[in-house]
Amino acid sequence: MRDAWQLDDSIHFLNHGSFGATPRAVLERQRQLRDQLEAEPVRFMVRELEPLLDAARGRLADFLGAKSDDLAFVTNATTGVNAVLRSLDFQPGDELLTTNHGYNACTNTLRYVAERTGAKVVVADVPFPVASADQLAGAVLAAVTPHTRLVLLDQITSPTALVFPIDRLVKDLEARGVPVLVDAAHAPGQVPLSLDATGASFTTGNLHKWVCAPKGVAFLHVRRDWQPRIRPTVISHGANSKRADRSRFQLEFDWVGTQDPTAFLCVPAALDFMASLVPGGGFPALMALNHAEVVAARATLLQAVEQPLPCPAELLGAMASIVVPNAPGDLYERLFTEFRIEVPVIPFAGKTLVRISLQRHVRPGDVPALAAALRKLVNA
């Protein structure tokens, strides 16, 4: 299926997780929308955009197991995290809990908010390798105190590629009156989602990764009881709009100034295209296939570096991280320059990790090429 993407055939591309890759068909849909916009920009922005956004949001809501009125488009998950954290009021002594597997940009947002309010960032130490979902949940819950005012949790972690037991954690924490902000940057299209059933106060996730929409499209889901308090990072016309036909939440988030909205409007095309890649199976079959292939790929790489399983297969989606012992300090650059392999090398808790992420554009020889390169470089 490589031809469905514009990827450079000279590269073994095993890093779909960082920025995704947009299929040709979806880019063509974006080109059509841009042509429509530029043919009459005022007509498009003033008359056509809102119903197009509503249609795209409706399709996304069905995919996410959510109500469209509870969704807003944002440009990336980091923007969604910022919108939530910078909308809330914290006091000196309040604790904002996250984990050591968190995404650096979002942890930085926690620190920024804490510094401005006198709150404290608490980091739960979650091990890797890890034996079970119980171990993941236990490490988070053990760090909760009577002062915990919010928990920021990655649904799928960036450095270690672990799928956290989000449903279980959200149920426990929200029952204690502790709101949860789920950073689901990697989750849509990689694991099944049902946001209403999960019940988190806030969830934000990228659509340019596993849904393969164009760059610059993500969602923010805010539970109805929180919506009056959550504002976009850019305050614009919606703040004093007299309209009563839609919520203030959507009036504010749907217009944050002039920008190219075509990435948002390509979400239906991306959902349709990716679901078509496994005929008759749709996204459930696609996610299951990617999962099975990443489990097999991880086994190949673990054999190459002679390491044990770092986590059970049920804690993986379509990504996997392995510990690479005796890794040279320039491993990332050497993999790319000597072997034409694009894969992240991540320092984590004193270890060196290599993370693979598979989508349908990965070719049969890509993972074996990485295994051979690791054998050579690690054992050099």
Phi, psi and omega in degrees: 000008184304324184296342178289347179243164179265018186296146179294118184291347179278354183251135168277098189267101182242026182232050176299332188293334184288304184230006183069194174199129187264127180295156180303318183297324180286322176296325177294321176297321178295321177299318179298317180294321178294322176297319178296319179297311187285343177294328177200083188302321182292314178302316182296308185290323187270321187253325189262332190295312187300312177295328176293319176298317180298320179294316179295320179295323178296316177297319180295319180301317178299319182293324185268356184066048184222173173265137184298330180293344182262006183246142170229147173276138171227170187278337176194167184294328178298322175297319178298317178298316179299317181302317181290305187296325183275357175266343188264154179258125175238160184236160174306134182096342175293147179246132176250114189260135171218192180235166178287358175264004186291160180283131188304317182300320182283325174296323176299323178295318175303313181298318180299312180295319180296318180297326182281337187247348185086005176285174184234134175272125177249131183247114176286132182271103180256125187286159168208123004300161183221149189266334188196166173295328178299322180293320177298309182297318182298321181294323178290309185294331179293340182268356179283135178230174175298348181263358182290123183249344178196146175238126175257117184235133170282130176288318171232122188284147180287310184287321188253353176061024179278138172269109181284151177283072189297315182303314181296315182293317179298315181302314182294312185290315181295328176295334177275359183084016179258113180292146180244131171254111182268118172273093183261040185308320184262355193282316185298122181090350177255324176224154178296142179233144171215086191296321179297319180290322179295315171083017178293151177299320184216140174218135175227142183207151179275148176246355176276352181271267191277342172278341175066032170286170177297164178296143176094031176220126178211177179230155169236122177252123180237124179301146191305322184291342180264345191301323179298341184263348187259125182241152176291164179290339175245121177271127185223211189298331183296341184297331179231028178295141179271359182294143179238009184270355175207166187289155174301324179306310182282327177300321181283315185285331183287341179221105178243023182114174182290125174207169177280110184271005191292333177298318177301318186285349178273357182303315177301320179296319179294317178300316181295315183295311183295323178295335182282350186286342174239090187308130178081349184252334179063202184297322178303317179291322178298314180296319179294321180293314178299320178297312181299321182288327179287327176296316178294319180296319179300320179299319178298317182288321178298323177295322182295323182258004175057054180236152177282171177299129178276345177194158177295154181299331182289351176264013179246151168253254177247016176232158175206138174249142176235152175277130179248108181284154175055034182286133175295152183296337180256030185302315182301310182294321181291322177300321182282311187284324183269329188239357180058043180247123176260105181206139181283142172245121194235123171283133180209119174050045178079003179247162172253124180249146167243129183245125174256149175219124190250136171226177190293350178278350180291135185263160183303330183270356187290311181293314175303327178296319178293318179300316180295319180295319179295320176303317183289315187280323182285327182264006183293000000 
